[in-house]
C-alpha cells in the first residue's frame, strides 16, 4: 500500500454516508468498503433490481450497518432532494456525500446524437450539482462538519479525442469541487476530488466499444484496474483527507504530463492520432483489396 494511503483511524464508524450511483461499479465498491468500516449508507440509482442486489451485498459486508436504497434519477432535482431529506431523517444525520453518478458516450463530436450529449451533461454535471446542493445544508447541521467527494475523471483535466462531451462535464465538476472547498472549508466540510483510471465497470464495458480508433490509441497501454482496488484507494484517500485522489500510475502520469509538460502531451496525443489513422487507412486499403479480389474471383468463375 502506498505511503499515506493506509487508514490509521476509522472516520467512518457510526457515520451516515449518502452515495449516488451506488448500485454498480465504483459507487457500489465504495459503499461496500465504507459499510465494512461500520458506516450506515443510503444509496441512489435508477435500477430497482440492481439497487436491491447492491443493498444485500453491502449489508452482507457491512456487519450490521444499516443500508437504505432509493430508486431515483439524479437529474430529477425534486425527487433527489426528497430522498436526501428522507435519508437525513431516517439515519439521523448525513456525515458524508459521494456524488458518483456518471455516464460516458464517446464518439466523434459531430456524430454524437443530441440525446447522448444531453444525457452526459445532465448526469455528469446537473446530477452532481443537484446532489451537492441538496446535501450541504444537512452537512452544515453537524458540529463536526463532514465531507463531500465528487467523482470526476482525468479526462476532465485534459482534452482527449472522442470525449468531447464527457471530458468537459467532468472538468465542470472538478471546478465545482474547488469552488465548494473554498466556500465551506471554514465550516468544517472537506471536499475530495476522485479521479478514477480505466476501471472494469459496467459503464466502461458499455462505453469502450464506442471509442473511436484515435481514442483507443491515446488510452492504450494503461492498465484496466479492478473496481475493488479503485474503490479501496478512494475510501482510504477520503479517510486520510486527501484533496485529490488519482488512482493508477498511468492516470497520474498523464495528469502530470499535461499539467507540467503540456507541449509533450500535445505531441503525444497528435502522434497517437496519426498512428491510429495510419492503421485505419491500412485496414481500409486491405479491405478494398479484398473486395477487388473477391469481385475478380467471382467474375472469373462466371
C-alpha positions in Angstrom: 0.0 0.0 0.0 1.3 3.4 -0.9 2.6 5.7 1.8 -0.1 8.0 3.3 -3.0 5.9 2.0 -3.4 3.4 4.9 -6.3 4.2 7.2 -4.8 4.5 10.6 -8.0 5.7 12.3 -11.5 4.8 11.1 -13.5 8.0 10.5 -16.5 6.1 9.0 -17.6 4.0 12.0 -21.1 5.1 13.1 -21.3 7.7 10.4 -24.1 8.1 7.8 -22.9 8.3 4.1 -25.0 9.1 1.1 -23.8 7.8 -2.3 -25.2 8.4 -5.8 -24.5 5.8 -8.5 -24.3 3.3 -5.6 -25.7 0.2 -7.2 -22.9 -0.7 -9.6 -19.2 -0.2 -10.3 -17.0 2.1 -8.2 -20.0 3.5 -6.3 -21.0 0.1 -5.1 -17.4 -0.8 -4.4 -17.0 2.3 -2.2 -20.3 1.6 -0.4 -19.1 -1.9 0.4 -15.8 -0.6 1.7 -17.4 2.1 3.8 -20.1 -0.3 5.1 -17.4 -2.7 6.2 -15.9 0.1 8.2 -19.1 0.4 10.2 -20.9 3.2 8.4 -24.6 3.4 7.6 -25.4 4.1 4.0 -28.1 5.5 1.7 -27.5 4.7 -2.0 -29.2 6.1 -5.0 -29.5 4.7 -8.5 -32.2 4.2 -11.2 -32.4 0.4 -11.5 -34.5 -1.0 -8.7 -33.3 -4.6 -9.2 -29.6 -3.5 -9.2 -30.3 -1.4 -6.1 -31.8 -4.3 -4.2 -28.9 -6.6 -5.1 -26.5 -3.8 -4.1 -28.3 -3.3 -0.8 -28.0 -7.0 0.1 -24.3 -7.1 -0.9 -23.5 -4.0 1.3 -25.4 -5.4 4.2 -23.5 -8.7 3.9 -20.2 -6.9 4.0 -21.3 -4.2 6.5 -21.7 -6.5 9.5 -24.8 -4.8 10.9 -24.6 -1.5 9.0 -28.0 0.0 8.0 -28.5 0.4 4.3 -31.2 2.5 2.6 -31.8 2.2 -1.1 -33.7 4.7 -3.2 -34.6 4.4 -6.9 -34.1 7.9 -8.4 -32.6 9.6 -11.4 -30.1 12.2 -10.1 -31.3 14.6 -12.9 -34.7 14.8 -11.1 -33.8 17.5 -8.6 -37.1 17.5 -6.7 -37.1 13.7 -6.1 -33.4 13.6 -5.3 -34.0 16.4 -2.7 -36.8 14.4 -1.1 -34.6 11.3 -0.8 -31.7 13.2 0.7 -34.1 14.7 3.2 -35.6 11.2 3.9 -32.1 9.7 4.4 -31.3 12.5 6.9 -34.3 11.8 9.0 -34.2 8.0 8.8 -30.5 7.9 9.7 -30.4 10.9 12.0 -27.7 12.8 10.1 -25.7 12.9 6.9 -22.0 12.9 7.6 -20.7 12.4 4.1 -21.8 12.6 0.5 -20.3 10.9 -2.5 -21.6 12.3 -5.8 -20.5 9.4 -8.0 -23.2 9.1 -10.8 -21.8 9.4 -14.3 -22.3 8.5 -17.9 -20.0 8.4 -20.9 -21.0 8.1 -24.6 -17.8 8.6 -26.6 -17.6 9.3 -30.3 -16.5 11.9 -32.9 -18.1 15.1 -31.8 -20.1 15.8 -34.9 -21.5 12.3 -34.9 -22.9 12.4 -31.4 -26.7 12.4 -31.1 -28.2 15.3 -29.2 -29.9 13.0 -26.7 -26.5 11.4 -25.9 -25.0 14.9 -25.4 -27.8 15.9 -23.1 -27.6 12.7 -21.1 -24.0 13.3 -20.4 -24.5 16.9 -19.4 -27.5 16.1 -17.3 -26.0 13.1 -15.4 -22.4 14.2 -15.1 -23.0 17.9 -14.3 -26.6 18.6 -13.3 -26.8 15.4 -11.2 -23.6 16.2 -9.3 -24.7 19.8 -8.8 -28.1 18.8 -7.5 -26.6 16.2 -5.2 -24.1 18.6 -3.6 -26.6 21.5 -3.4 -29.3 19.5 -1.6 -26.8 17.7 0.7 -24.8 20.7 2.0 -27.5 22.1 4.3 -27.5 18.7 6.2 -23.7 18.7 6.5 -23.8 22.1 7.9 -26.1 20.8 10.8 -23.2 18.8 12.1 -20.9 20.2 14.7 -18.0 18.3 13.2 -18.9 19.1 9.6 -18.5 16.2 7.1 -17.2 15.5 3.7 -18.2 15.7 0.0 -16.5 13.5 -2.6 -17.0 14.2 -6.3 -16.1 11.7 -8.9 -14.6 13.4 -11.9 -12.1 11.9 -14.4 -8.6 12.5 -15.7 -10.5 13.4 -19.0 -11.8 16.4 -17.1 -8.2 17.7 -16.9 -7.0 17.2 -20.4 -8.7 17.1 -23.8 -8.9 13.5 -25.0 -10.0 12.7 -28.6 -13.5 11.2 -28.6 -14.6 12.5 -25.2 -15.8 15.9 -26.4 -18.8 16.0 -24.0 -17.7 13.6 -21.2 -14.5 15.5 -20.7 -16.0 19.0 -20.4 -18.7 17.8 -18.0 -16.0 16.2 -15.8 -14.0 19.5 -16.0 -17.0 21.3 -14.7 -17.4 19.1 -11.6 -13.7 19.3 -10.9 -14.1 23.1 -10.9 -17.2 22.7 -8.7 -15.1 20.7 -6.2 -12.6 23.5 -5.9 -15.3 26.2 -5.5 -17.2 24.2 -2.8 -13.9 23.6 -1.0 -13.2 27.3 -0.8 -16.7 28.2 0.3 -17.1 25.6 3.0 -13.6 24.8 4.3 -14.0 27.1 7.3 -17.3 25.4 8.1 -15.6 22.0 8.5 -16.7 20.5 5.3 -13.9 18.7 3.4 -14.1 18.2 -0.3 -12.4 15.4 -2.2 -11.9 15.0 -5.9 -11.9 11.4 -7.1 -10.1 10.7 -10.4 -10.5 7.1 -11.4 -8.4 5.4 -14.1 -9.7 3.0 -16.7 -11.8 0.7 -14.4 -13.5 -2.5 -15.3 -17.1 -1.3 -14.5 -20.3 -1.9 -16.3 -20.2 1.6 -17.6 -16.7 1.1 -19.0 -17.7 -2.1 -20.7 -20.6 -0.3 -22.4 -18.7 2.7 -23.5 -15.3 1.3 -24.5 -16.6 -0.4 -27.8 -17.8 3.1 -28.9 -14.3 4.6 -28.6 -13.0 6.0 -32.0 -9.7 4.4 -33.1 -7.9 7.6 -32.1 -9.2 7.4 -28.5 -8.2 3.8 -28.2 -4.7 4.7 -29.4 -4.3 7.5 -26.9 -5.5 5.3 -24.0 -3.8 2.1 -25.0 -1.1 0.9 -22.6 -2.9 1.9 -19.5 -3.9 -0.9 -17.1 -7.6 -1.6 -16.7 -7.9 -1.7 -12.9 -10.4 -3.7 -10.8 -13.4 -2.0 -9.1 -12.5 -3.2 -5.6 -8.9 -1.9 -5.9 -10.0 1.6 -7.1 -12.8 1.8 -4.6 -10.5 1.0 -1.7 -8.0 3.6 -2.8 -10.7 6.2 -2.9 -12.0 5.3 0.6 -8.5 5.3 2.0 -7.9 8.7 0.4 -11.1 10.2 1.9 -10.2 8.7 5.3 -6.8 10.3 5.1 -8.3 13.7 4.0 -6.5 13.8 0.6 -8.0 16.6 -1.6 -7.3 15.0 -4.9 -7.3 11.2 -5.2 -5.9 9.9 -8.5 -5.6 6.1 -8.8 -3.3 4.2 -11.1 0.1 5.0 -12.4 -0.9 5.7 -16.0 -3.6 8.1 -14.9 -1.3 10.0 -12.6 1.4 10.1 -15.3 -0.9 11.6 -17.9 -2.2 14.2 -15.5 1.4 15.2 -14.5 2.5 15.3 -18.2 -0.5 17.5 -19.1 0.0 19.8 -16.2 3.7 20.3 -16.3 4.7 19.4 -19.9 1.6 20.4 -22.0 3.8 20.5 -25.2 4.8 16.9 -24.6 1.2 15.9 -24.0 0.2 17.7 -27.3 2.9 15.8 -29.2 1.9 12.5 -27.6 -1.7 12.9 -28.5 -1.0 14.0 -32.1 1.3 11.1 -32.6 -1.2 8.6 -31.3 -3.9 10.1 -33.5 -1.6 9.8 -36.6 -0.8 6.2 -35.7 -4.4 5.3 -35.4 -5.4 7.0 -38.7 -2.5 5.2 -40.4 -3.7 1.9 -39.1 -7.2 2.7 -40.2 -6.0 3.7 -43.6 -4.1 0.5 -44.0 -7.1 -1.5 -42.8 -9.3 0.2 -45.4 -6.7 -0.4 -48.1 -6.7 -4.1 -47.2 -10.5 -4.3 -47.2 -10.6 -2.6 -50.6 -8.0 -5.1 -52.0 -10.0 -8.0 -50.5 -13.2 -6.6 -52.1 -11.5 -6.3 -55.5 -10.0 -9.8 -55.3 -13.4 -11.2 -54.4 -15.0 -9.4 -57.3 -12.3 -10.7 -59.6 -12.8 -14.3 -58.4 -16.5 -14.1 -58.9 -16.2 -12.6 -62.4 -13.6 -15.3 -63.3 -16.0 -18.1 -62.3 -18.9 -17.0 -64.5 
